[in-house]
Amino acid sequence: MSEEPLPERSVRTLAWLGDAEFEREVRVRLARRGDFPTDRLHAMKTRVVCAEAQAELLATLEPVLDEAEAGVVRRARNLNVKAGGRGVRSARDYRSSTALEALVAQHPNVERVLCGHVHRSIQVRFGGTLALTVSSPAHQVCLDLAVDAASAWTLEPPGFGLHALAPGGRLVSHTVPCGEYPGPFAFHESGQLID
């Protein structure tokens, strides 16, 4: 097997890898929620694995791409792909989502994809890395993965994301709740661990 670095792989391979990582993570998270009929699991998965949303994200990134990154996006968009089998309304959106996954997968230095204003803390593998949203400093979107779930919000504790670059270049992300809470409380008393 070739040890060629991932960024040197074809755009088609990078997009295929990014797509597989994203869908696998969504499936694992849905399976952890409980046993459901597989047709319902599939319906829930297809609401989350969405080319339209990835196309919108790519559109926001395109103005800041360098020439090499823009080239990856162009090559991925020009792939001969068929969107119909995935239920995608637009072949253009499917090509853009493929381009976004290829773009992320070709950068091994991408620690996380951080997204804001989602009103719910979510983490998922995407393009070979971690995509992360955090709580809103106001209300949160209700967590209901049912296919026919109504849009609603709740007054769960607000929060925000705090990202720190640790020694060695590792990015550490914290989800921090807003508000006054009892504490802090010591873990030790008289030199002994309190359990």
N, C-alpha and C positions, 0 to 999 in steps of 0.2 A: 504494500500500500504506500502511496506517495505521501511524503511528509511536507508537501507544499503548504505554505501558510494559507489560512482561510482567505485573507484579502486577495490572494492571487487566484483563487478559484473563479469560475465563470459566474456571471451575474445570475444566471439561471440557478446554479447550485447555491449561491448565497441566499437568494429569495426562497428557494425550496427549504433550506435549513431554517431561516427565520420563521417561515410559515409553520413548519413542523413544531418548533419550540413554542411558539405562541399557542397553537391549538392544543398541544399536549398539556401545557400548564392549565389552560381553561378546563379541559376534560378532567384533570386530576382534582381541581378545586370543586367542580360540580359533583364528582363521585364522592368526595369527602362529605358533601352535604347530606348524603343518604342514598338509599336505593330507590330509583325511579324507573318507570318503563323506559326502555332505550329510545323510543320515539320522542318522549318528553325530554330526555337528556340531550338528544340531538337538537331539538327545537331550542332549548336553553342555550346550547353551545353556539348555534348559528346566530343568536341575538348578540353574542359577545364577540365572536370572531367575524368581524364586519369590515369589508373592504372600504365601504364609504367612510367610516371613521378614520381608518388609516390614511385614506386619500386626503382627508381634511388636514390631518396632522402633517403630512408631507407638504401640503400647500403652504403651511405656516413656516416650514423649515427652508423651503427653496430659496428665499431671498438671501439667506446667510450661508449657503453652500459654497465651498471653494470649487475651482474648476474640476478637480479630480472627482469630488463628490457629485457634482452636477453631471459629470460624465457617466458615473455609475447609474444615476437616476435615468438619464437618457437611454442608456443601453437596456436597463430593466424595463422601461416603458415600451421599448421597441421589440421586446420579446413577443413571439407569436404565441399568445396565451388565449385560452377560451374561458370566458367568465361565466357562461350559462350554467355549467354544472354546479356552481357554488351558490346559485340564487342571487348573484350580484346583479343589481339593476343596470349597471353601467360598466361596459368593458374598460372605459377610461379609468373609473375608480379602481377596478381590479388591477389594472396596470400600475396605477399610482401606489396602491398598497404593496404590490410586489416590489416596486422601486424603493419604498421606504424600508421594507425588511432587508433588502439587499444592501442598502446604504448603512443600516445599523450593523448588520452582520460583518461587513468588511472592515469595521473599526474595532479591533480587540481592546483598544483602550477605553471604549465606552463602558463606564461602570454602571450607569443607570440612565433610563429615559424618565425624566421627571415631568409630570403633567400637573397643571393646576386647575383650580375652579371646577372641581368635579363633585364636591360635597359628599365624598365617601372615600375612605382609605382602601386602596386596592393595590395589589402587587401581582405582576404576571411576567413570565419569561417572554421576551420579544426580541427577535433578531440576535439571539445568542447572549442577551443581557437581561437586566431587570428593568421593567417599566413600573413606575411608582406614582400613585396619586396619594394625597393626604386629605384629611378632614378639612372642612370649611371652618372659618372663624365665626360662622353663623349657624344655620341649620344644616342638617344632613339629609341626603336622599335616603328614603326607606330601603332597606336591604330586603328584596323579595325577588328571588330568581324564577318565580313562576312565569310561564310563557305569557299568561294573560294578566300579569300583575298591573295594577293601575299605578300611574305616576303619583307619588306622594312624598312628603317630607316629614321629618321628625325633629324634635328638639333634643337630640342626643348632644352630649358635651361637644362644644366646638374645639377645634384644634388647628395646628399648623405643622409644617415640616421644617425641621432644622437639619441642615446638611453641613457636615464638617469634613474638611480634608485632613485626615490623620497623617502622622509621620509615615513615610514610605509611599505617599500618594494614594492611599486607600480612602474612598469616600464612605463616610459613616452617616446614615440617615436615621433620624429620630422623628417619631410622630408624637407631638407634645400637646396634651389637652390644655385648653384655656380655662382659667377660673381659679378660685381659692378652694383648696382641699386640705383636710387634716394632714398633719405631718410636717416635717419628716420624722420618721421613727427609726431609732437605732436598730441595727441588726445584732449588735453585741451589747452585753451588759456584764460588767466586771470581768472583761476579757473572754467571756463565753458567748457562743452563738445562741441567740434566742430562737427557739423553734416552736 
